Amino acid sequence: QVQLVESGGGLVQAGVSLRLSCAASGLAFSSATMAWFRRGPGKEREFVAVITRGGTTTNADSVQGRCAISRDNAKMTLYLQLNSLKPEDTAVYYCAARPYSYMYTKYTNEADFGVWGQGTQVTVSS
């Protein structure tokens, strides 16, 4: 059974850093493109960051310079480091996987990903 489980969310103050984790199981992790999306209150789910099989990354403009996505294939875990958090970063953060992807293709649309976690809540207070 393929499963993605996010962790690391919580209630934090603006300006601090947070690292989210996504543990994968039942998935050929090293062959998957992995990404983070988020859904803020009353908003559509939006792309945050993606990392390809080859390790190349892309971030959304809204988090550019404050965000780093990484992966540990041996641990089958995806990470998202968020720095200088702002109240507008408040959202449920979702981990997503696209198994058996091309090595360096950067998928950024929800429809490109077939496996999703349940999400972890991040709330940033001002």
All heavy atoms as an XYZ file, in Angstrom:
951
protein
N       0.838     -1.189      0.000
C       0.000      0.000      0.000
C       0.877      1.244      0.000
O       1.727      1.412      0.856
C      -0.897      0.014      1.234
C      -1.811      1.215      1.305
C      -2.669      1.198      2.559
O      -2.640      0.239      3.323
N      -3.414      2.247      2.777
N       0.643      2.103     -0.973
C       1.405      3.338     -1.069
C       0.882      4.339     -0.049
O      -0.330      4.557      0.063
C       1.297      3.923     -2.487
C       2.049      5.238     -2.566
C       1.836      2.938     -3.522
N       1.792      4.947      0.680
C       1.382      5.884      1.716
C       2.402      6.999      1.868
O       3.606      6.766      1.811
C       1.215      5.147      3.049
C       0.476      5.930      4.098
C       0.157      5.099      5.333
O       0.748      4.041      5.546
N      -0.774      5.555      6.134
N       1.897      8.216      2.064
C       2.722      9.383      2.383
C       2.194      9.964      3.677
O       0.994     10.229      3.786
C       2.645     10.425      1.272
C       3.101     10.009     -0.122
C       2.834     11.128     -1.131
C       4.569      9.648     -0.114
N       3.081     10.172      4.643
C       2.666     10.699      5.947
C       3.506     11.921      6.280
O       4.716     11.820      6.491
C       2.814      9.639      7.046
C       2.379     10.228      8.388
C       1.986      8.402      6.720
N       2.829     13.073      6.339
C       3.507     14.323      6.654
C       3.577     14.529      8.168
O       2.714     14.051      8.911
C       2.786     15.520      6.036
C       2.636     15.493      4.532
C       1.315     14.903      4.075
O       0.747     14.100      4.840
O       0.853     15.250      2.975
N       4.585     15.273      8.586
C       4.721     15.650     10.002
C       5.532     16.931     10.087
O       6.137     17.365      9.098
C       5.406     14.532     10.787
O       6.707     14.288     10.289
N       5.530     17.522     11.268
C       6.356     18.703     11.497
C       5.605     20.014     11.532
O       6.203     21.061     11.824
N       4.323     19.989     11.262
C       3.544     21.214     11.316
C       3.275     21.648     12.740
O       3.610     20.945     13.697
N       2.677     22.823     12.867
C       2.344     23.314     14.200
C       2.014     24.786     14.174
O       1.892     25.392     13.108
N       1.874     25.352     15.375
C       1.598     26.778     15.542
C       2.903     27.466     15.885
O       3.537     27.119     16.888
C       0.568     26.977     16.668
C       0.297     28.417     17.092
C      -0.271     29.224     15.939
C      -0.646     28.435     18.296
N       3.303     28.413     15.046
C       4.562     29.108     15.258
C       4.356     30.605     15.077
O       3.353     31.044     14.508
C       5.644     28.627     14.268
C       5.956     27.146     14.493
C       5.229     28.871     12.834
N       5.331     31.369     15.538
C       5.281     32.818     15.371
C       5.957     33.222     14.056
O       6.844     32.522     13.559
C       5.977     33.505     16.536
C       5.214     33.404     17.846
C       5.800     34.298     18.919
O       7.011     34.477     18.976
N       4.941     34.856     19.763
N       5.548     34.336     13.546
C       6.148     34.850     12.311
C       7.654     35.051     12.514
O       8.094     35.458     13.588
C       5.492     36.160     11.920
N       8.388     34.725     11.471
C       9.828     34.913     11.493
C      10.647     33.683     11.808
O      11.850     33.649     11.523
N      10.014     32.671     12.356
C      10.771     31.465     12.705
C      10.840     30.517     11.520
O      10.252     30.763     10.466
C      10.144     30.752     13.915
C      10.035     31.688     15.096
C       8.796     30.154     13.563
N      11.581     29.416     11.722
C      11.729     28.398     10.683
C      11.040     27.117     11.112
O      10.832     26.866     12.307
C      13.210     28.124     10.424
O      13.866     29.281      9.965
N      10.704     26.314     10.111
C      10.030     25.052     10.361
C      10.485     24.056      9.317
O      10.713     24.431      8.159
C       8.520     25.255     10.255
C       7.560     24.289     10.944
C       7.800     24.321     12.451
C       6.118     24.689     10.629
N      10.633     22.788      9.707
C      10.948     21.760      8.729
C       9.853     20.705      8.733
O       9.588     20.077      9.766
C      12.302     21.098      8.997
C      12.716     20.184      7.840
C      14.097     19.611      7.995
N      14.126     18.435      8.852
C      15.061     17.494      8.797
N      16.045     17.596      7.897
N      15.031     16.463      9.627
N       9.260     20.525      7.587
C       8.244     19.497      7.416
C       8.885     18.243      6.842
O       9.842     18.324      6.069
C       7.146     19.986      6.475
C       6.468     21.307      6.831
C       5.383     21.629      5.811
C       5.909     21.272      8.232
N       8.345     17.101      7.222
C       8.826     15.823      6.713
C       7.674     15.047      6.092
O       6.516     15.223      6.478
C       9.443     14.985      7.841
O      10.539     15.638      8.425
N       8.015     14.192      5.153
C       7.020     13.328      4.520
C       7.652     11.948      4.370
O       8.591     11.784      3.581
C       6.615     13.877      3.164
S       5.592     12.757      2.175
N       7.150     10.994      5.136
C       7.668      9.631      5.086
C       6.856      8.806      4.096
O       5.626      8.747      4.181
C       7.596      9.001      6.473
N       7.549      8.177      3.163
C       6.886      7.389      2.120
C       7.041      5.899      2.395
O       8.051      5.455      2.944
C       7.466      7.725      0.757
N       6.047      5.139      1.993
C       6.123      3.684      2.072
C       5.353      3.086      0.905
O       4.448      3.719      0.361
C       5.556      3.181      3.406
O       4.219      3.585      3.561
N       5.768      1.863      0.511
C       5.094      1.199     -0.590
C       5.293      1.870     -1.928
O       4.524      1.639     -2.868
N       6.330      2.671     -2.046
C       6.558      3.497     -3.228
C       8.011      3.369     -3.667
O       8.903      3.300     -2.819
C       6.245      4.964     -2.860
C       6.550      6.070     -3.872
C       5.580      5.983     -5.036
C       6.438      7.418     -3.194
N       8.241      3.333     -4.969
C       9.610      3.370     -5.476
C      10.095      4.810     -5.353
O      10.123      5.565     -6.338
C       9.641      2.897     -6.922
N      10.462      5.185     -4.146
C      10.696      6.587     -3.802
C      11.754      7.234     -4.685
O      11.571      8.338     -5.177
C      11.098      6.685     -2.332
C      11.229      8.090     -1.816
C      10.102      8.803     -1.423
C      12.473      8.690     -1.722
C      10.215     10.098     -0.942
C      12.595      9.982     -1.247
C      11.469     10.692     -0.856
N      12.856      6.552     -4.876
C      13.958      7.156     -5.628
C      13.596      7.386     -7.094
O      14.262      8.155     -7.779
C      15.202      6.267     -5.533
O      14.947      5.000     -6.116
N      12.552      6.744     -7.561
C      12.110      6.904     -8.949
C      10.967      7.895     -9.099
O      10.426      8.062    -10.189
C      11.660      5.553     -9.523
O      12.716      4.622     -9.536
N      10.616      8.542     -8.005
C       9.456      9.434     -8.028
C       9.868     10.896     -7.991
O      10.834     11.264     -7.312
C       8.543      9.140     -6.840
N       9.136     11.719     -8.702
C       9.213     13.161     -8.497
C       8.357     13.463     -7.272
O       7.232     12.979     -7.170
C       8.660     13.918     -9.715
O       9.513     13.693    -10.833
C       8.586     15.413     -9.432
N       8.889     14.256     -6.362
C       8.191     14.567     -5.116
C       7.946     16.071     -5.021
O       8.758     16.870     -5.497
C       9.026     14.125     -3.917
C       9.354     12.645     -3.891
S       7.897     11.591     -3.745
C       7.260     12.112     -2.146
N       6.850     16.433     -4.393
C       6.506     17.853     -4.315
C       5.735     18.160     -3.042
O       5.188     17.269     -2.386
C       5.676     18.249     -5.533
N       5.704     19.442     -2.727
C       4.864     19.975     -1.657
C       3.860     20.943     -2.272
O       4.211     21.757     -3.136
C       5.703     20.719     -0.624
C       6.558     19.842      0.227
C       7.873     19.538      0.038
C       6.165     19.157      1.423
N       8.322     18.706      1.028
C       7.288     18.457      1.900
C       4.971     19.066      2.145
C       7.267     17.684      3.059
C       4.938     18.298      3.295
C       6.079     17.614      3.743
N       2.636     20.829     -1.798
C       1.566     21.767     -2.126
C       0.995     22.265     -0.806
O       1.246     21.690      0.251
C       0.464     21.078     -2.947
C       0.861     20.759     -4.354
C       1.658     19.655     -4.630
C       0.419     21.532     -5.414
C       2.027     19.347     -5.938
C       0.770     21.234     -6.728
C       1.575     20.132     -6.985
N       0.193     23.316     -0.869
C      -0.466     23.805      0.337
C      -1.821     24.404     -0.010
O      -2.051     24.858     -1.116
C       0.391     24.851      1.058
C       0.555     26.177      0.306
C       1.503     27.098      1.060
N       1.643     28.391      0.388
C       2.475     29.340      0.800
N       3.236     29.157      1.862
N       2.532     30.492      0.146
N      -2.710     24.377      0.994
C      -4.021     25.001      0.845
C      -4.238     25.894      2.032
O      -4.376     25.415      3.169
C      -5.140     23.971      0.748
C      -6.520     24.622      0.646
C      -7.633     23.602      0.627
N      -7.748     22.973     -0.675
C      -7.759     21.660     -0.866
N      -7.669     20.833      0.152
N      -7.885     21.170     -2.091
N      -4.279     27.197      1.774
C      -4.551     28.168      2.822
C      -6.041     28.298      3.078
O      -6.857     27.813      2.285
N      -6.434     28.957      4.163
C      -7.849     29.123      4.499
C      -8.615     29.797      3.366
O      -8.244     30.894      2.932
C      -7.816     30.012      5.746
C      -6.450     29.874      6.284
C      -5.544     29.604      5.135
N      -9.635     29.146      2.857
C     -10.450     29.717      1.801
C      -9.781     29.810      0.448
O     -10.273     30.514     -0.438
N      -8.659     29.106      0.275
C      -7.926     29.185     -0.984
C      -7.862     27.832     -1.685
O      -8.102     26.789     -1.076
C      -6.509     29.690     -0.736
C      -6.424     31.076     -0.144
C      -4.980     31.478      0.068
C      -4.864     32.855      0.681
N      -3.448     33.250      0.909
N      -7.502     27.865     -2.951
C      -7.251     26.638     -3.688
C      -5.886     26.077     -3.286
O      -5.012     26.814     -2.830
C      -7.250     26.926     -5.199
C      -8.560     27.459     -5.750
C      -9.626     26.389     -5.739
O      -9.301     25.225     -6.058
O     -10.772     26.710     -5.396
N      -5.726     24.776     -3.481
C      -4.420     24.190     -3.218
C      -3.427     24.717     -4.250
O      -3.756     24.799     -5.439
C      -4.517     22.662     -3.259
C      -3.255     21.980     -2.793
C      -3.508     20.572     -2.284
N      -4.138     19.698     -3.235
C      -4.502     18.434     -2.959
N      -4.277     17.944     -1.755
N      -5.069     17.700     -3.881
N      -2.225     25.049     -3.783
C      -1.235     25.640     -4.676
C       0.107     24.942     -4.538
O       0.438     24.384     -3.485
C      -1.052     27.133     -4.368
C      -0.500     27.435     -2.998
C      -0.233     28.926     -2.774
O      -0.488     29.730     -3.681
O       0.246     29.260     -1.680
N       0.869     25.004     -5.612
C       2.205     24.429     -5.648
C       3.148     25.216     -4.747
O       3.101     26.450     -4.696
C       2.710     24.457     -7.096
C       4.177     24.207     -7.254
C       4.686     22.918     -7.139
C       5.045     25.249     -7.506
C       6.035     22.678     -7.287
C       6.398     25.024     -7.664
C       6.900     23.743     -7.548
N       4.039     24.493     -4.039
C       5.047     25.129     -3.197
C       6.457     24.845     -3.733
O       7.240     25.757     -3.964
C       4.938     24.663     -1.736
C       6.061     25.274     -0.896
C       3.582     25.018     -1.154
N       6.769     23.552     -3.897
C       8.119     23.188     -4.328
C       8.123     21.773     -4.879
O       7.284     20.947     -4.497
C       9.102     23.296     -3.172
N       9.080     21.505     -5.763
C       9.212     20.174     -6.357
C      10.681     19.794     -6.422
O      11.550     20.658     -6.568
C       8.583     20.129     -7.772
C       9.317     21.052     -8.734
C       8.564     18.707     -8.330
N      10.944     18.486     -6.277
C      12.293     17.953     -6.455
C      12.196     16.733     -7.360
O      11.383     15.847     -7.150
C      12.957     17.620     -5.094
C      14.404     17.150     -5.302
C      12.146     16.597     -4.311
C      15.214     17.143     -4.003
N      13.032     16.719     -8.372
C      12.981     15.632     -9.354
C      13.781     14.426     -8.886
O      14.481     14.469     -7.862
C      13.557     16.107    -10.694
O      14.977     16.353    -10.536
C      12.891     17.377    -11.174
N      13.701     13.366     -9.668
C      14.512     12.184     -9.381
C      15.989     12.549     -9.370
O      16.767     12.013     -8.594
C      14.265     11.116    -10.450
C      12.939     10.436    -10.405
C      12.837      9.448    -11.545
N      13.927      8.488    -11.529
C      14.203      7.655    -12.533
N      13.464      7.679    -13.622
N      15.194      6.803    -12.444
N      16.346     13.458    -10.253
C      17.740     13.857    -10.375
C      18.188     14.862     -9.331
O      19.371     15.229     -9.300
N      17.258     15.311     -8.490
C      17.619     16.210     -7.403
C      17.488     17.688     -7.720
O      17.780     18.529     -6.866
N      17.038     18.023     -8.923
C      16.844     19.437     -9.234
C      15.533     19.913     -8.613
O      14.595     19.133     -8.439
C      16.817     19.667    -10.749
O      15.812     18.838    -11.335
C      18.161     19.330    -11.363
N      15.492     21.208     -8.271
C      14.347     21.748     -7.538
C      13.803     23.022     -8.169
O      14.515     23.730     -8.892
C      14.731     22.047     -6.081
O      15.713     23.088     -6.072
C      15.296     20.829     -5.389
N      12.546     23.277     -7.871
C      11.896     24.535     -8.237
C      10.967     24.924     -7.106
O      10.279     24.071     -6.547
C      11.085     24.379     -9.533
O      11.974     24.155    -10.636
C      10.274     25.632     -9.832
N      10.960     26.222     -6.762
C      10.064     26.734     -5.725
C       9.062     27.693     -6.332
O       9.341     28.353     -7.334
C      10.858     27.481     -4.653
C      11.865     26.607     -3.956
O      11.697     25.398     -3.866
N      12.920     27.215     -3.455
N       7.921     27.826     -5.696
C       6.947     28.820     -6.112
C       7.480     30.214     -5.786
O       8.269     30.398     -4.856
C       5.624     28.580     -5.376
N       7.017     31.185     -6.542
C       7.465     32.560     -6.315
C       7.137     33.023     -4.897
O       7.894     33.790     -4.301
C       6.793     33.494     -7.326
C       7.327     33.293     -8.725
O       8.411     32.685     -8.877
O       6.647     33.733     -9.685
N       6.031     32.554     -4.356
C       5.580     32.999     -3.032
C       6.516     32.581     -1.905
O       6.494     33.170     -0.825
C       4.173     32.463     -2.754
O       4.170     31.043     -2.819
N       7.342     31.575     -2.130
C       8.266     31.104     -1.096
C       9.721     31.187     -1.534
O      10.623     30.723     -0.836
C       7.946     29.655     -0.661
C       6.577     29.590     -0.011
C       8.037     28.713     -1.855
N       9.949     31.780     -2.705
C      11.314     31.863     -3.250
C      12.224     32.562     -2.252
O      11.885     33.607     -1.704
C      11.297     32.617     -4.579
C      12.547     32.444     -5.402
C      12.700     31.002     -5.864
O      13.501     30.245     -5.300
N      11.951     30.622     -6.888
N      13.383     31.959     -2.000
C      14.338     32.543     -1.075
C      14.095     32.179      0.378
O      14.936     32.459      1.240
N      12.948     31.559      0.663
C      12.619     31.190      2.056
C      12.392     29.695      2.218
O      12.060     29.228      3.303
C      11.351     31.928      2.514
C      11.416     33.420      2.445
C      10.184     34.040      3.108
N       8.956     33.730      2.393
C       7.937     33.042      2.933
N       8.017     32.576      4.168
N       6.836     32.821      2.228
N      12.550     28.965      1.160
C      12.113     27.574      1.144
C      13.163     26.685      0.508
O      13.810     27.095     -0.463
C      10.788     27.515      0.366
S      10.283     25.897     -0.172
N      13.338     25.493      1.065
C      14.247     24.520      0.476
C      13.628     23.134      0.556
O      13.285     22.665      1.650
C      15.586     24.536      1.181
N      13.480     22.497     -0.588
C      12.975     21.130     -0.629
C      14.155     20.183     -0.798
O      15.110     20.488     -1.527
C      11.942     20.952     -1.768
C      11.314     19.558     -1.723
C      12.568     21.248     -3.123
C      10.147     19.396     -2.709
N      14.110     19.053     -0.117
C      15.187     18.073     -0.220
C      14.603     16.677     -0.019
O      13.466     16.529      0.424
C      16.284     18.356      0.803
O      15.771     18.294      2.123
N      15.414     15.679     -0.349
C      14.957     14.296     -0.208
C      16.093     13.410      0.255
O      17.258     13.674     -0.043
C      14.400     13.783     -1.541
C      15.430     13.710     -2.668
C      14.764     13.485     -4.031
N      14.034     12.219     -4.071
C      13.126     11.933     -4.992
N      12.815     12.810     -5.934
N      12.518     10.760     -4.981
N      15.747     12.377      1.000
C      16.701     11.369      1.425
C      16.160     10.043      0.906
O      15.246      9.469      1.500
C      16.828     11.364      2.948
C      17.905     10.411      3.434
O      18.155      9.390      2.771
O      18.488     10.683      4.505
N      16.709      9.589     -0.187
C      16.177      8.375     -0.811
C      16.379      7.150      0.070
O      15.548      6.230      0.070
C      16.814      8.157     -2.181
C      16.343      9.168     -3.214
O      15.280      9.778     -3.062
N      17.129      9.351     -4.259
N      17.464      7.111      0.819
C      17.713      5.962      1.696
C      16.651      5.867      2.787
O      16.261      4.767      3.185
C      19.101      6.067      2.310
N      16.193      7.020      3.258
C      15.170      7.049      4.307
C      13.763      7.159      3.721
O      12.791      7.162      4.478
C      15.414      8.216      5.253
C      16.701      8.115      6.052
C      16.839      9.283      7.010
C      18.097      9.152      7.849
N      18.276     10.295      8.781
N      13.682      7.298      2.405
C      12.386      7.467      1.743
C      11.601      8.603      2.377
O      10.414      8.476      2.703
C      11.579      6.158      1.776
C      12.215      5.046      0.973
S      11.270      3.500      0.972
C       9.744      4.002      0.219
N      12.280      9.713      2.545
C      11.673     10.863      3.207
C      11.922     12.133      2.419
O      13.025     12.352      1.906
C      12.218     11.019      4.636
O      11.951      9.822      5.373
C      11.553     12.182      5.353
N      10.882     12.935      2.340
C      10.927     14.237      1.685
C      10.873     15.304      2.765
O      10.185     15.137      3.774
C       9.727     14.380      0.756
C       9.561     15.701      0.004
C      10.610     15.832     -1.094
C       8.148     15.816     -0.582
N      11.577     16.416      2.538
C      11.609     17.501      3.517
C      11.237     18.829      2.856
O      11.437     19.021      1.661
C      13.003     17.630      4.126
C      13.505     16.378      4.795
C      14.395     15.523      4.162
C      13.085     16.044      6.093
C      14.847     14.376      4.768
C      13.538     14.892      6.706
C      14.414     14.062      6.041
O      14.869     12.915      6.658
N      10.733     19.726      3.701
C      10.515     21.103      3.269
C      10.950     22.015      4.407
O      10.352     22.004      5.476
C       9.049     21.363      2.927
C       8.764     22.758      2.380
C       9.363     22.924      0.982
C       7.257     23.049      2.347
N      12.004     22.757      4.156
C      12.486     23.739      5.124
C      11.858     25.082      4.777
O      12.022     25.578      3.659
C      14.011     23.836      5.057
C      14.623     24.864      5.984
C      14.595     24.442      7.439
O      14.729     23.266      7.759
N      14.416     25.401      8.331
N      11.143     25.656      5.718
C      10.516     26.960      5.528
C      11.133     27.938      6.507
O      11.111     27.707      7.718
C       9.007     26.874      5.780
C       8.184     26.066      4.774
C       6.787     25.832      5.320
C       8.133     26.775      3.442
N      11.667     29.028      6.000
C      12.314     30.031      6.827
C      11.537     31.344      6.785
O      10.755     31.590      5.872
C      13.746     30.259      6.346
C      14.576     28.993      6.361
O      14.513     28.205      7.313
N      15.354     28.776      5.310
N      11.787     32.176      7.780
C      11.151     33.502      7.852
C       9.657     33.389      7.580
O       9.102     34.087      6.713
C      11.802     34.453      6.846
O      13.180     34.566      7.087
N       8.997     32.540      8.331
C       7.585     32.273      8.091
C       6.736     33.528      8.258
O       7.007     34.372      9.124
C       7.089     31.177      9.022
C       7.483     29.767      8.603
C       7.341     28.785      9.753
C       6.628     29.316      7.416
N       5.711     33.626      7.417
C       4.789     34.755      7.436
C       3.376     34.233      7.715
O       3.078     33.071      7.429
C       4.802     35.446      6.070
C       6.163     35.898      5.600
C       6.083     36.464      4.186
C       7.444     36.902      3.685
N       7.357     37.454      2.301
N       2.497     35.084      8.212
C       1.111     34.642      8.434
C       0.467     34.082      7.170
O      -0.352     33.152      7.252
C       0.422     35.922      8.905
C       1.498     36.687      9.599
C       2.738     36.430      8.775
N       0.844     34.595      6.024
C       0.263     34.103      4.770
C       0.757     32.712      4.386
O       0.271     32.120      3.418
C       0.512     35.074      3.614
C       1.939     35.536      3.460
C       2.187     36.875      4.129
O       1.737     37.073      5.282
O       2.874     37.712      3.506
N       1.719     32.178      5.141
C       2.154     30.796      4.922
C       1.237     29.808      5.653
O       1.408     28.592      5.507
C       3.586     30.602      5.424
C       4.609     31.367      4.602
O       4.479     31.404      3.365
O       5.531     31.944      5.215
N       0.312     30.328      6.434
C      -0.635     29.464      7.133
C      -1.422     28.627      6.127
O      -2.050     29.168      5.213
C      -1.611     30.296      7.980
O      -0.876     30.933      9.033
C      -2.698     29.430      8.589
N      -1.354     27.307      6.298
C      -1.994     26.404      5.340
C      -1.836     24.968      5.807
O      -1.049     24.686      6.718
C      -1.357     26.551      3.952
N      -2.573     24.095      5.161
C      -2.305     22.665      5.285
C      -1.318     22.324      4.179
O      -1.567     22.642      3.006
C      -3.588     21.830      5.127
C      -3.252     20.326      5.199
C      -4.597     22.201      6.206
N      -0.209     21.710      4.571
C       0.841     21.372      3.616
C       0.741     19.882      3.265
O       0.704     19.033      4.162
C       2.206     21.700      4.207
C       2.495     23.180      4.184
C       1.848     24.041      5.070
C       3.385     23.739      3.264
C       2.078     25.412      5.031
C       3.628     25.096      3.223
C       2.966     25.926      4.106
O       3.195     27.290      4.069
N       0.723     19.629      1.964
C       0.570     18.271      1.455
C       1.825     17.819      0.712
O       2.391     18.580     -0.074
C      -0.608     18.188      0.482
C      -1.944     18.521      1.081
C      -2.428     19.823      1.060
C      -2.731     17.528      1.660
C      -3.671     20.138      1.603
C      -3.967     17.822      2.199
C      -4.428     19.131      2.168
O      -5.651     19.434      2.714
N       2.172     16.586      0.925
C       3.244     15.928      0.194
C       2.595     15.163     -0.970
O       1.513     14.584     -0.797
C       3.947     14.978      1.159
S       5.114     13.841      0.441
N       3.256     15.165     -2.124
C       2.714     14.469     -3.290
C       3.825     13.744     -4.039
O       4.966     14.200     -4.056
C       2.019     15.456     -4.215
N       3.460     12.638     -4.672
C       4.438     11.832     -5.410
C       3.935     11.516     -6.811
O       2.747     11.277     -7.021
C       4.712     10.529     -4.661
N       4.857     11.516     -7.748
C       4.592     11.059     -9.108
C       5.604      9.936     -9.368
O       6.768     10.207     -9.691
C       4.761     12.176    -10.132
C       4.495     11.724    -11.561
C       4.809     12.826    -12.561
N       4.742     12.321    -13.924
C       3.680     12.456    -14.695
N       2.602     13.077    -14.263
N       3.695     11.978    -15.937
N       5.165      8.697     -9.208
C       6.081      7.559     -9.367
C       6.604      7.400    -10.793
O       5.945      7.787    -11.756
C       5.206      6.361     -8.977
C       4.086      6.938     -8.173
C       3.841      8.286     -8.763
N       7.800      6.858    -10.899
C       8.411      6.511    -12.193
C       8.414      7.700    -13.141
O       7.925      7.627    -14.274
C       7.684      5.312    -12.810
C       7.704      4.115    -11.899
C       6.534      3.680    -11.268
C       8.886      3.443    -11.626
C       6.563      2.589    -10.406
C       8.920      2.354    -10.767
C       7.750      1.936    -10.165
O       7.779      0.867     -9.308
N       8.948      8.793    -12.651
C       9.005     10.025    -13.442
C      10.274     10.082    -14.277
O      11.229      9.353    -14.048
C       8.983     11.231    -12.504
O       7.790     11.297    -11.778
N      10.255     11.008    -15.213
C      11.485     11.320    -15.933
C      12.474     11.939    -14.953
O      12.080     12.526    -13.949
C      11.204     12.288    -17.087
C      10.382     11.676    -18.180
C       9.067     12.072    -18.394
C      10.912     10.685    -19.013
C       8.304     11.507    -19.405
C      10.157     10.108    -20.010
C       8.860     10.521    -20.200
O       8.103      9.960    -21.208
N      13.747     11.823    -15.255
C      14.789     12.187    -14.308
C      14.746     13.644    -13.896
O      14.885     13.963    -12.722
C      16.163     11.867    -14.907
C      17.328     12.107    -13.969
S      17.312     11.017    -12.525
C      17.883      9.499    -13.307
N      14.559     14.560    -14.822
C      14.691     15.988    -14.502
C      13.457     16.816    -14.842
O      13.523     18.040    -14.823
C      15.914     16.563    -15.224
C      17.213     15.984    -14.739
C      17.939     15.108    -15.536
C      17.705     16.275    -13.474
C      19.116     14.551    -15.104
C      18.896     15.722    -13.024
C      19.597     14.865    -13.844
O      20.758     14.307    -13.401
N      12.341     16.212    -15.133
C      11.128     16.969    -15.432
C      10.516     17.503    -14.149
O      10.265     16.755    -13.216
C      10.096     16.100    -16.162
O      10.681     15.583    -17.360
C       8.857     16.910    -16.516
N      10.257     18.805    -14.121
C       9.721     19.454    -12.928
C       8.214     19.633    -13.089
O       7.750     20.575    -13.707
C      10.410     20.801    -12.712
C      11.892     20.677    -12.418
C      12.546     22.041    -12.295
C      14.050     21.907    -12.036
N      14.715     23.237    -11.993
N       7.495     18.713    -12.502
C       6.038     18.796    -12.520
C       5.583     19.740    -11.420
O       6.068     19.674    -10.296
C       5.431     17.411    -12.293
C       5.848     16.394    -13.325
C       6.911     15.531    -13.090
C       5.181     16.278    -14.539
C       7.303     14.597    -14.031
C       5.563     15.341    -15.484
C       6.625     14.509    -15.222
O       7.003     13.592    -16.160
N       4.620     20.608    -11.752
C       4.153     21.585    -10.772
C       2.634     21.654    -10.661
O       2.117     22.431     -9.863
C       4.677     22.990    -11.096
O       4.193     23.373    -12.380
C       6.195     23.031    -11.083
N       1.930     20.857    -11.436
C       0.467     20.860    -11.379
C      -0.047     19.706    -10.533
O       0.497     18.605    -10.561
C      -0.119     20.742    -12.784
C       0.196     21.945    -13.633
O       0.112     23.071    -13.162
N       0.578     21.717    -14.876
N      -1.137     19.973     -9.813
C      -1.741     18.926     -8.989
C      -2.026     17.666     -9.793
O      -1.811     16.551     -9.313
C      -3.066     19.427     -8.401
C      -2.957     20.342     -7.237
C      -4.324     20.584     -6.616
O      -4.917     19.607     -6.127
O      -4.772     21.727     -6.635
N      -2.501     17.864    -10.991
C      -2.919     16.728    -11.820
C      -1.755     15.824    -12.210
O      -1.965     14.687    -12.640
C      -3.622     17.232    -13.070
N      -0.537     16.311    -12.046
C       0.648     15.514    -12.386
C       0.985     14.491    -11.302
O       1.825     13.623    -11.520
C       1.857     16.428    -12.581
C       1.710     17.326    -13.796
O       1.096     16.883    -14.794
O       2.194     18.471    -13.742
N       0.353     14.598    -10.150
C       0.707     13.754     -9.006
C      -0.454     12.845     -8.629
O      -1.577     13.314     -8.443
C       1.109     14.628     -7.814
C       2.358     15.414     -8.073
C       2.295     16.651     -8.693
C       3.593     14.900     -7.727
C       3.450     17.367     -8.967
C       4.752     15.609     -7.986
C       4.691     16.847     -8.604
N      -0.151     11.554     -8.481
C      -1.206     10.598     -8.214
C      -1.255     10.094     -6.785
O      -2.210      9.428     -6.394
N      -0.250     10.419     -6.000
C      -0.199      9.957     -4.613
C      -0.086     11.167     -3.697
O       0.786     12.016     -3.907
C       0.994      9.013     -4.384
C       0.954      8.469     -2.958
C       0.986      7.872     -5.396
N      -0.951     11.212     -2.682
C      -1.006     12.362     -1.775
C      -1.028     11.910     -0.321
O      -1.590     10.866      0.024
C      -2.265     13.191     -2.047
C      -2.251     13.875     -3.378
C      -2.608     13.338     -4.585
C      -1.826     15.216     -3.641
N      -2.436     14.279     -5.589
C      -1.968     15.437     -5.036
C      -1.347     16.261     -2.845
C      -1.643     16.651     -5.638
C      -1.045     17.465     -3.450
C      -1.187     17.657     -4.837
N      -0.424     12.762      0.520
C      -0.542     12.547      1.953
C      -1.790     13.225      2.492
O      -2.528     13.872      1.738
N      -1.988     13.093      3.791
C      -3.192     13.644      4.412
C      -3.016     15.105      4.805
O      -3.995     15.796      5.108
C      -3.580     12.810      5.643
C      -2.848     13.160      6.928
C      -1.371     12.782      6.917
O      -0.920     12.003      6.079
N      -0.609     13.336      7.843
N      -1.785     15.579      4.812
C      -1.515     16.977      5.114
C      -1.112     17.219      6.555
O      -1.465     16.447      7.454
N      -0.378     18.298      6.755
C      -0.008     18.736      8.108
C      -0.253     20.232      8.190
O       0.097     20.989      7.278
C       1.457     18.376      8.430
O       1.751     18.719      9.793
C       2.450     19.101      7.529
N      -0.881     20.660      9.292
C      -1.280     22.054      9.444
C      -0.110     22.901      9.928
O       0.557     22.551     10.910
C      -2.435     22.166     10.446
C      -2.860     23.591     10.766
C      -3.586     24.264      9.621
O      -4.502     23.676      9.034
N      -3.206     25.501      9.303
N       0.110     24.018      9.251
C       1.072     25.023      9.693
C       0.296     26.316      9.915
O      -0.371     26.801      8.998
C       2.186     25.246      8.651
C       3.071     26.414      9.072
C       3.011     23.976      8.472
N       0.380     26.853     11.119
C      -0.285     28.100     11.446
C       0.759     29.085     11.937
O       1.491     28.789     12.880
C      -1.356     27.890     12.523
O      -2.306     26.921     12.062
C      -2.082     29.198     12.815
N       0.820     30.235     11.273
C       1.816     31.247     11.610
C       1.103     32.454     12.197
O       0.266     33.079     11.532
C       2.628     31.663     10.371
C       3.725     32.646     10.774
C       3.226     30.439      9.690
N       1.424     32.778     13.427
C       0.798     33.921     14.088
C       1.686     35.150     13.942
O       2.904     35.057     13.917
C       0.557     33.617     15.561
O       1.794     33.416     16.225
N       1.044     36.300     13.873
C       1.790     37.557     13.687
C       2.197     38.148     15.015
O       1.758     37.719     16.071
C       0.937     38.545     12.904
O      -0.281     38.777     13.579
